[in-house]
Amino acid sequence: MARVRVHEPEIRTPGRTVSDAALDLAHRLPRLVLEARRVSATLAHGIHGRRRAGPGESFWQFRPFSPGEPASRVDWRRSARDDRLYVREREWEAAHSVFAWIDRSASMAYSSDLAQCPKIERALVLGFALADAFVEAGERVGLMGLLPPRASRRIVETFAEAIAADRAGMEADLPPETPLRAQDEALLVSDFLTPIETLAPRIESLSSRGARGHLLMIADPVEETFPFAGQAVLEDVEGGGRLRVGDAAAWGAGYRARLDAHRGALADLARRRGWTLTLHRTDRPASEAALRVLTLVGAARAGIATAGAA
């Protein structure tokens, strides 16, 4: 998919200059940290065990007592109900390692009059808030290519500091190659406008060892509808190319069809890899997307099938 800025022909500000200025996040990060903390405070997120026996506090299941086991393991109350002996097993509640990536490439700077904020700001708020929620649940969270997983109460501030210092990450529209294990999880926050033939190999690589993942797609409402008519100029904010369109309304029909096809391919890719996909528009509250992602994370860990993007 092409990354474009749409404007009337008389606007002549170079897209790259505008995007570079918008992506200078240092002065905005303190405000975004506070917003992320506010969103995180609205989330109720408990420990999600791995549905296997082991050390933990949560009851998982009763199983028949096996000859040779210590008699101290017998649950006498449950065993008294029939003529068999039972052992109470608890669910293994080991910390997960969640690896987050937040897209900060030029296309993420876009914001229309219908949006509450630029896509990059919403992506950072959601990435920070979800990281905080995972840590509150006793899990470890890291930033791909920047920070190893950790369970720090200052995870939001730590993420913000690492991102502020990482200028190279502003050019990347793909998550870095990261060796994820089967028990790890990936959280990718992006507009995912990268062509599917480029994006698919990276997601397949991240999930090659069985790691689960969650795609959080950020979209501006104008990108969804392309509500333009008459003449317009489409500007590639990353490559600098420009395309003048004589009839934007007619051109928009083809644009929307391509966008639907791209998202359909992304949803199919996520489904084949056992990942989840959430679509979030920047004219909606951030808490909606955060709650949905956490719901999908819990369902995926419990082995419950989920619906497509919403």
N, C-alpha and C positions, 0 to 999 in steps of 0.2 A: 504494500500500500504506500502511496506517495504521502509524504508529510507536507502539508500545505497550509499556508495562511491565506485567507480569503479577505479581500478588501476591495473597495471601489477604486477605479483606475487612477483617480487623482492623488491617492495616498502613495508617496514615493519613498517612505522610510525603508532602508534595506532590511530585509527580514533577519539576516544574520546578526546585524548590530542590535536589533530589538531583542532577539532571543538571548544573545550573550548577556545583555543587561538584565534581562528577566531571570536568568539562571545564576546571577550573582546572589547567592542565598545567605551570605554571612550575616547581613543586617536583619534578615527575616527569621532566622532560626530561633532566636529566643521566643518570639511570639508563637511560632509553630510548636515549640516544645510545650508551652503552656496549653495550647489547644489540644495537643496530643494527650497531655495529662487529663484534661477535662473529658475527652472522649473515652479514655481508658477507665476513668472513674465510673462511667455508666455501664461498663461491661461486667457481667457476672460469668466468670470462667473458672470452672473447677478442674481438679486433677483428672486427666484422662489416662487411665491405666492401659496396659498393653494386652489385656484380656488373656493373661496366662498366669499360672500359679507362681507365687514367689513372695518375698517379703513385702509387706504393705499393711494398710489399715482397713481397706475396704473388703467386705465379703464378696467372694466370687461365686463359689458353688460348693455343694456337698458331693463327696465321692465315696464309694465303698472303701472300707478299711481293708488294707492288704496284709496278709500274713507276714510277720516279720517286722512290721512297723512298731514303734514304741506305743504302748497303750495310752500314754499321755496325749497322743494326738487324737484320740477318739472324742467326738462330740457326743457326750452321753445323753444330752437332752434330745437331740435329733434321733439318736439311735433308739431311744426308748419308745418311739412311735411305731416301730415294727420290729421284725426279728433279725435285722441286719445291723452291723456296726458302720458308722459313717465318720469321715474326717472332714472338718471344715477347712476349706482352702480360701486363702486371701489372694486378692489380685495383686500382681506385681506392679508397683507404681514407681517405675524408674523414670528419671527425667529424660525428656526428649531433647534432641538438639535441633533447633530450627535455624535455618540459614536464610536470611532475608536479602533481597536485592531490590533497590528502589531506582527506577529509571530516571536519570537526570539529563537526558539528551535534549536537543533543542526543541523537538516537537512538544515536549512536556511543558514548555513555557506558555502554550496557547491558552487564552481565556477570552471568551465572548462576553457580550453584555448580559447574556442569560445565566452565566455561571456565577457561583458564589466566590470563586477564586481560581487562579491558574491550576492546571492539572498537576504541576510539580508540587505546589503547596499541599494539595489534597493528598497526593501520593506520600509525601513525607509525614503528614499528620497520621495517616492510616498506618504506615509502616511503623512509626514510633509507638502509636497507641497499641497496636497488636503485639509488638515486642514487649511492651510493659505488661500487657495482659498475660502473655506466656510466662514471663518471669514471676508474676504474682501467683501463677499456678504451679510454681516450682520447677519450671523448665529453663533450659539454657538457650540463648539466642545470640547469633552472630551476624555479621554483615559479610556477604560473599566478597572475598578478595581484600577485605579491610580488617575485620575483627573476628577472632575465633569465638565460638559460642561461650557465653558466660551467663551467670545468674546474678546480675548486679541490680540492686535497687535503683541505681542511677543509669539504667540501661538507655533511657531516652536521651539524657544528657550525653552519655558516651557515644551513642549513635550520631547525635548532632555534631559533636566535636570531630568525629572521624570523617563525616561527610563534608564539613566545612574545610577540612584540610586536604581533601581529595579532589583536586582540580581535574585530574586525568579522567575520573569517572563521569565527568560532564559530557564527554564525547562518545561514551559507550551506549549503544542501544540494545545490547545483548548482555545477559548476566555472564560473569566470568566463569571459565571452566573451574568447577569445584568438585573434588572427589567426594560425593555423598554416599554414605553407607545405607544399608537397608532400613535401619532404624531412624535415619535422619529425615527431616522434612524441609522442603524449600517453600519460601513465600516470595513470589515475584510480583512486584507492583509496577505497572507500566501501562502505556496506552496500546502496546502491542501492535503498532502500525508497521513494524518490520515485516517484510515479505515472508510468508509462511515457509517458503523453501529455505530461507535463512534461519528462521526461528526454530523450526522443527528439529534440526540436528542438535541444537544446544539443549532443548528440553529433553530429547531422547538421551543425550549424554548424561544429563543430571539424574535421570531416572533409571539409568542402565543397571544399577546395582539394586534396584527395588525401592529406592527412596520415594516417599510420597511427596506431592507438591500441590501448591495452591496458587492459581493465577488470579490476580486482582487487576482487572482492566479498568483504567480511568478514562472517561470520555467526556468531552465538552458537549453540551446539548446541541450546539450548532453543528458539530461534527456528525451527530446522529441524523440530523434532518436536512442539512444543506439548504436553508431557507432563502436562497438568493435568486434574484431575477435580473434580467438585463445583462449589461456588460460587467465582467468581474475579472480580476487578475488573481491567478493562483500562484503562490510563491513558495518555493521549497526553502524552508527555514534552515535546512542543514546543507544542502548542496548549492543554494543560491539561484537555481533556475526559476524562470517565470513563464507562465502560460496565460495568454489573454483569451478569455472565453466570451464569445459574442452573445450567446443565449444561455445564461447560467441555469435557468429553470430547466431547460431541456437537458443540459449537461448533468444536472443533479440527479436525474433518474438513473443514468448509468453509474454515477458515483455511489448512490445508495445500493444499487445491485452488487457492485464490487465489494462494498463494505460488508454487506450481508454474507457474501460468499467467503470473504476473508475470515469473518468471525465464525462462520460455520466450520471452516477448516480448522480453526484454532480450537473450537469446542470438541471437534472430532479427535484432534490430537490429544487434548487433555483426557478425554474419555478413554482412549486406547491405552494411555499410560497410567490410568487409574488416578489421575489428578482431578482437581476441581477447578471450576472457572466461575468467577463472579464479575459481573459488569456493574460499574458504579458511575453515575453521571454527577458532574460537579455542581448541578443545581439541586442536589439532594443532600441531606445531612450525612456527615461522615460516619456517625454512629450506626446508620443502617447497614453500610457495607461491612463495618467491623463486626457487627453482630452476626451477619450472614456468614462471613469467613469463619468465625469461631464455631458456628453451628456446623458448617461443612467439615471443619477440622475434626470436631468430635464425632460426626457421623462416619468420616473416613477411617478414623482410628477404631471405631466399633464395627467396621465392616458393613455399614449400611449404605445401600445404593442411594445416590442423590440425583436430583434433576439437573438440567443444564443451567447455563448462565441466567442470572436474574439480577 
